[in-house]
Structures are given as structure tokens and as C-alpha cells.
Amino acid sequence: MRIHSLENSRQALPLQNPPRTNTDRTPASGDDKLREVCEQFEAFFTAQLLKNMRESGNFEGFLKQSRAETIFGAQRDAELCKHLAGRGSLGIAKLLYSELKPRLEATSDSTEDAAA
């Protein structure tokens, strides 16, 4: 994936970690979907952890945090959580995937038997 600059016609550097997208429009397998959902859950769980940690802190200073800073902080936390989940930093997605994978296989086996 390349990013084009708006000011000139030179191409910008490619992204180091481009997002995983299904560009060829082939249906994703159940295994891929399960892995993606597990990563999304880890990102959501991590976001809730960060949110509660920030709310529990006692932040004092000269200036009160503006609404824009609060929104930006929430967006930054959301992106950080997606990044951490994609890297498998906490291991929640991997653990969840290993627990749910046998159930996915059992479900797909039973649907194949019913179709036959």
C-alpha cells in the first residue's frame, strides 16, 4: 500500500505494517475469521483496561483537559489496543483462539455431515 502526498506528485514511503484486508474478495475461511475476531476481542478488552486505568487515576494540573484532548486520547488508546492485539502482546487472542478452534472444527464437521 502506498500513500500519495497531496502537495506533490512524489510517492510517499510504504506503510511498514499495512492493515490486513481481503483485497481479492475471496471469502475468508472460518479459521481466518476466528483469528480476526479473537484479535478484535483482545483489542476491546485492552481498551476497557486502559479506559478504567485512566478513569481511576487522579490527574491534576494547571489546566483542565479539554474535550478535544479527551477524544484524541480515546482514539490514541483505541489504535494502541488494535496494534497490541495485532502483535499478540498480551496473548489473549492466542489463548482464546486455541480454546475456540476445536469448537469451530467440530461445528464445521457436523455441518459437513449434515450436508452429506
Secondary structure, DSSP 8 states (H G I E B T S, - for coil): ---B-SSSS-B----SS-----TT-----HHHHHHHHHHHHHHHHHHHHHHHHHHHS----SS---HHHHHHHHHHHHHHHHHHHHHTSS-HHHHHHHHHHHHHHHHHHHHHHHH-
